[in-house]
Amino acid sequence: MSSARRHPRSTTPPTTAARGIPPADVDRAADALLREGQRPTIEKVRQKIGRGSPNTINPLLDAWWSRLAGRLDAGPAAL
């Protein structure tokens, strides 16, 4: 039997570049899609950025969604 312990997957949103894609790139792409009247999805953000795997973009986009309500509450200047 192996004594290696499994570590639970972190649920903390990434704050630094994940595998070469800065979170700011995902934020800008998602914001642009929203301004265009489109729902930001992993595939649409990926197309807008022009690179990145769904596994890389997913946690960054989840973090963007979790911050969106606060930005909306803060008013137009926050957007």
C-alpha positions in Angstrom: 0.0 0.0 0.0 1.1 3.5 -0.7 1.4 6.0 2.1 1.1 8.9 -0.2 -1.6 11.3 0.8 -4.0 12.9 -1.7 -4.4 16.6 -1.4 -7.9 18.0 -2.1 -8.2 20.2 -5.1 -8.0 23.9 -4.2 -11.1 25.9 -4.6 -9.3 29.2 -4.3 -9.5 31.2 -7.6 -6.2 31.6 -9.3 -4.6 35.0 -8.9 -1.5 34.5 -11.1 -1.0 33.3 -14.6 -2.3 29.8 -14.9 -0.2 27.8 -17.5 0.7 31.0 -19.3 -2.7 32.7 -19.5 -2.9 35.8 -17.3 -6.2 36.1 -15.4 -6.4 39.6 -16.8 -6.6 38.2 -20.4 -9.6 36.0 -19.4 -11.2 39.0 -17.6 -10.8 41.3 -20.7 -12.2 38.6 -23.0 -15.2 37.9 -20.8 -15.9 41.6 -20.4 -15.7 42.1 -24.2 -18.1 39.2 -24.8 -20.6 40.5 -22.2 -20.4 44.0 -23.9 -21.2 42.2 -27.2 -24.3 40.7 -25.6 -22.9 37.2 -25.5 -22.6 34.9 -22.5 -18.9 34.4 -21.7 -18.3 30.6 -21.9 -15.0 28.7 -21.8 -15.1 28.2 -25.6 -16.0 31.8 -26.4 -13.3 33.1 -24.1 -10.8 30.7 -25.6 -11.6 31.9 -29.1 -11.4 35.5 -28.1 -7.9 35.0 -26.5 -6.8 32.7 -29.3 -5.2 30.1 -27.0 -5.6 28.1 -23.8 -7.1 24.8 -22.9 -10.6 24.6 -21.4 -8.9 23.2 -18.2 -6.8 26.3 -17.9 -9.6 28.8 -18.8 -12.3 27.2 -16.6 -11.0 28.3 -13.1 -10.1 31.7 -14.4 -13.6 32.2 -15.9 -15.2 30.9 -12.7 -13.3 33.5 -10.8 -14.5 36.2 -13.2 -18.1 35.1 -12.7 -17.7 35.2 -8.9 -16.4 38.8 -9.1 -19.0 40.0 -11.5 -21.8 40.6 -9.0 -19.6 42.8 -6.9 -18.6 44.8 -9.9 -22.2 45.3 -10.9 -23.1 46.4 -7.4 -20.2 48.9 -7.4 -21.8 50.7 -10.4 -20.8 51.6 -13.9 -17.3 52.9 -13.0 -16.3 49.4 -11.8 -17.1 47.9 -15.2 
